[in-house]
Amino acid sequence: MGTKKKHANIPIFIPHLGCPNNCVFCNQRSISGHMSFDENTVPCEIERALSTIESMGDKRETEIAFFGGSFTGIDRTLMISLLETAYSYVKSGRARSIRLSTRPDYIDEEILEILKKYGVRTVELGLQSMSEKVLLASKRGHSREQAEKACILIKEYGFELIGQMMIGLPSSTVQDEIETAERICALGADGARVYPTVVFYDTELCDMAERGDYAPLTDEAAVLRTKNVLGIFDKHGVPCIRVGLCASENLSSDERVYGGANHSAIGELAMGELFYDKMCSLIENLPDEGEKNIVFYVPTGATSKAVGQKKKNINRIKDKYFVKKHIRSVKILEKNTLLGYNIKMEI
């Protein structure tokens, strides 16, 4: 197997620019951690990041990423200026590509032609849900039809598509979230992000929670519901590149967050549940009789997730199966030929 190239992202946050919509969950200034935006600082940010990356000495695939707002909805002159700045680094070879995030209703043929011209490789689309009732309850401002059309166009123009979805939105059920994940896969997504809903102060969702019209997700519920969609993405071979909001200064402070699933390890906990389910499924097929020493092989880097925090998964397997299946021991080892959540069991 070849060595996987290291990847480095240079995030440029565009806080709430270009988005006149006010989704119930959104306080963009809290999410991005930025109160304002100055275009003139962008080259400095890129140069500072590149100097750090280049000083490491190893060859990295560096990507300039415009996050935080609806990039294709900002003032067209500003958008093109930012793209020109980023593209200059691609043309010089100091950056490999450009990535951006936006909304489905800010995607059309004209916009995609511009993005193609300036070397954009990846478009992350804030879909959040494919349920009309959830989109309405969240005041998302676009329809399922618009979301699907945007996904189709992005793929037709040859971009890499990352589908972003949320867990625990108003009116959303477990089945809504499973169907959203299935639809993201069916529309050809190359990857996904999953965001369990965090309730920020100064949002309509916070008002709803304070009135009792919305119940924020508990960490436990968020883990189990996230596990469901991770399983869908895994089944279809669509990598989930992140679960939960990126860590930033003061993001999880009491001053910013009212409630919801803001556990710092929410992704690892959900992945651990998925590995636990897969291990249990294999054990269930074992005969009851005969003593057994079990070894589970998991992908490289997945041991901590498979074992679970504080060995939770190992302990649960012991409690559930050691007597029933006459198991004497369980070990978890890594194998670099395995990918995703694939595991193998040996006796």
N, C-alpha and C positions, 0 to 999 in steps of 0.2 A: 504493500500500500504506500502511496506517495504521502509526503508530509503536507498537511493542510496549511495553506498560507494564513498568516495571522492577519486579522482585520482590525482596523482602527476607524472610529467614527469621529468626525469633527462636528458636533451639534451647534447649529446657529438657531437660536430661539426667536420666533417672530410672534410675540404675545398678542393674540386676539386680533391682529390686523387682518383685514379682509373678511371678517365674519360678522355680519350684522345680526346673526341669529343668536338667541340666548337659550341654549338648551338648559333644562332644569338642573343638570348636574355640573354645569360649567362655571368656574371662576378661573378664567384662563391665566390671570396674573398669579394666582396661587399655584396652578399646575406648572407653569413655566418657571416660576421663581423670579420673573423679571417684571419690573413695573413700567418700563418704557423700552423703546427700541431706537437705536441710532445707527443708521446705515453705514456711517463713516467708520464705525468700530469693527465692521465685519472683516476687512482685510487683516486688521491687527489680531483678531481672534483666530483667524485661520493660520496666520504666520506663527503665532505663539504655540498653537497646537502642533503644527508641522515641525517646528524646531524641537519640540519634545519627542515627537515620534521619530524624527530623523536622527536624533542623538542616540536612540536605542541601538542603531546600527543594523538591525535586522530589517529585511524587506517586508513591508506591510502593504496590504491593499487598503489604501486610505480613501475614505468617502466623506464628502462634505454634505451634511444633512440639514435641511431646513425643517425644523420642527416647531411645535408650539401653537401654530395658528393654521388657518386655511391658506396655504401659500399661493395657490392659483386664484384666490379671490382678492388678493391685495391689489393696490393700484398697479396698473399694467407697467407703467414706467419704472416703478420701484422693483417689480418682479423681474423685469428684463435686466435691470441694472445688477441685481443680486445674482442672477444667473450668469451674466457676463463675468462678474467677479469670480464666481466659483469655476466657471468653465476655463478661465485663464489658467487655473491651477491644473485642470485636467489636460489642457493642451500642452502645458510645460512638462507634464509627466510627474508632477509632485503629488497629484491626487489621481485616483483611479476612476472615480465616478461621482455622480451627484444623486442625492436622494431627497425626497420631500414628502410632506404629509398634507392632505387636503380633504375636502368634503366631496361627496358624489355629485352634488349639484353645481360644483365648480369645475367640472370636467366636460369638455366638448372637443370637437375636432380641431378647432382653432388653437385652443390651449395646448393640446397634445402636439400639434405641429411646432409650437414654440419650444416646448420642453425637449422635443426631439432635436431641434436645431442647436440647443445649448448642452447637449450631451447628458441629459438626465437619464439615468438607468432604471431607477426604482421609484414607484409611486405608492405611497402608503395611503390607503383610503379609510377614513373614519366611518365605517359602516354602522358600528355599534349594535344594530339588530336588524334582522330581516323580517321582523314582525311589524305589520302596520300599526297594531294597537300599541305596541311598545314605542314605536317611533312617535306616535301621536302623544302618548302619555309623557314622553320625555321632551316634547316640543322640539324635536330634532330638526324640523323644517324641510325635510325631503322625504320622498316616498321610497318604498321598496323597489318600485319600477325604476326610479332614477338611480338607485344604488346598483341595480343589476346592469343597467345600460352603461354606467360608468365603468364597471368591471370589464364588461365586454369590450368597450372601446380601448381601454388601457392595454388589454391583451392584444387586440387587433393591431395596435400601433407598435407592438413589440417591446413594451416595457415590462419589467418585473413588477408584479402586483403583490402587495402585502395587505391583507384584510385585517383591519382592527375591529374587535368586537368587545362588548362590555357584558359583565355578569351582574345580575341583580338590579337592573333598571326598573323604574316603576312599571307595574303590570307584567313584568317579564316572569315567565315560568321556566322550570328546568327544560321542558320540551321546546319552548321558544328558543332557548340558547343552543340546544342540540341541533335544531333545525337551521339556526343561523350558521353554525359551524359547518354543517353539511352543505349549505348553499354556497358558502365561501369557497369550499373545496370544489364544488361542481362548476363554479365560475372560473376556475383555473388559477386560483391564487398560488403564488410561489412560496408564500409564508404567511404567518399570522401573528398578531399580538392579542393578548387577552387581558382586559382590565376589569377586575372586580371593582364594583362601584365604591368610591370613597365620597363621603358627604363633606363638602367644604362649606365653611361659613360664607355668608354673602352670596348664597345661591338659592334658587327657588326650591331645590330639593331639600335644603336645610330647613326652609320654612315648612315644607311638607312634613318633614320628620318631626319638627317641633309641635306641629298640629296633630300628629298621630296619623297622618294620611299616607305615610311611607315608613316602613320599618327598615333601617339600615341593615346591611348584611352583617352577620356575625362572622368571625374568622372561620369558624367550623363550617358554616354553610357555604362560604366563599370557596373554601378548599374543595369541598365535595362537588360543588357545581362547576368549578373550574376543571376538576379532574374529568368530568364528563366530556367537556369539549376538547380537552387535550387528547382524550382517547379517539375522538372523531378525527382530529387532525392527523394523529399518528396512523390511524387506519388508512387514510388517503395519501399518506406520504408527504403531508404538508408540514414543514417544520414550524413550531411555535418559537419565535425568536425572543419573546419576552412575556412574562406574566407580571402584571402590576406596574404601577407608575415607577419611573426612574427615580432613584434617590437624588434629592437636591436639598440644599440647605434650608432648614426650617419647614420642609414639606410636611412632615408628620407631627409638627408641633401642635400643642393644644390651641394655640392662637389661630391656626389655619384649618384644622380638621375637627368637624363636629362628631363624626362617627363613620362607621362602615369598615370595610376590609382593608385596613392599612398596615397589616402585619408585614414587617420587612422581609420575611421569608415565605410569603404566601405562595409564590411559585414553586419553591422547593417542597413545601408541604403538599401541594396538589400533585406534583410529580411523584412524590413518595406514595401517595394514595394509589396512583395508577400502577406503579410498580408492585405495590402490595396486592392489588387485585389480580395482576398477571401471575404473581407467584402462587397465590391461593388457587387460581384456576388450574395451574399445573399440578399442584399437590392434590387437588380434588380427584384427579384422574389416577392417582396411585392406588394400588391395592392396599387394603387395611392391614393385611398380615405381613409379617417379616420386618425385622429391624432395618432402618435405613439411615444412612448419612447423606445429606443432600448438599449439593453445591449448585448455587445459581450463578450463571455468568451474565453480566450486564455490560452495556457499552462503556467504553473508556470515560472516566470522569463521573459515572453515575452511582458509584458505591454509596455515597452519603445519602443520596435520595432513596435508593433501594433499602438501605438499612433503616432509614427514618431517623428523625431527631430523637436523641436519647435512646436509640435502638428500638424505637416504637414498633417498627414492622417485624423485627426479629422476635420481640417479646410477644406480639400478637400471634405470630405463627406458632410459637411454642405453646401458648395457651390454647390455641384452637386445634392444633394437629399433633402435638408430640405424643399424646396418649392415643388419640383416635387412629393415627396412621403409623404408630410405632416408630416415630422419628427420634433419632439419638442426637443429631446435630444438624445445624444449618450454617453454611458459609456462603459469602457473597464475594465473587472475584470478578475482575474485569477482563474483557476480551475485545481487542480492537477491531474485530471483524463484525461486531454487532453495532447497529445504529438505532437511533430513536429510543423507543421503549421495548425493543426486542430483547428477550431474555432466553436463555437455555438452561435446562436443568439436567444434572447428572446425579446418579445414585452411586 
